Amino acid sequence: MTDTARPASVLTIDKEELRGRIATVLDIDPAEVTDDAHFADDLEVDSLLALEITVRLEREYGVKLDEKELAAVTSLQATYDLLNRKLREQG
């Protein structure tokens, strides 16, 4: 996996790839990052880890997430949905 931004023509992302990226930041097995596992409550994501996830996702997918959107990043599914919406808006 590279840290280069995806071209704007990419309108959807691979959920398993996203799961792996988040698991890498959290240094846990990707199987622990279930679709509905709450980042803070279930995976013990603190504000520093949340920021690291955000920065990596913005860089990787070429999107910018504002504070209101960041509040919605609470699980893999919510993150996946948000990133796909952002990519469609840019496309």
Salt bridges, closest charged atoms under 4 A:
ASP3 OD2 - ARG59 NH2 3.97
GLU16 OE1 - ARG19 NE 2.93
GLU17 OE2 - ARG6 NH2 1.95
GLU17 OE2 - ARG21 NH2 3.38
ASP35 OD2 - LYS15 NZ 3.16
ASP35 OD1 - ARG19 NH2 2.97
ASP41 OD2 - HIS38 ND1 3.59
GLU52 OE2 - ARG56 NH2 3.13
GLU58 OE2 - LYS64 NZ 3.75
GLU60 OE2 - ARG6 NE 3.65
GLU60 OE2 - ARG21 NH2 3.20
GLU69 OE2 - ARG85 NH2 3.50
GLU69 OE2 - LYS86 NZ 3.14
GLU89 OE2 - ARG85 NH1 2.77
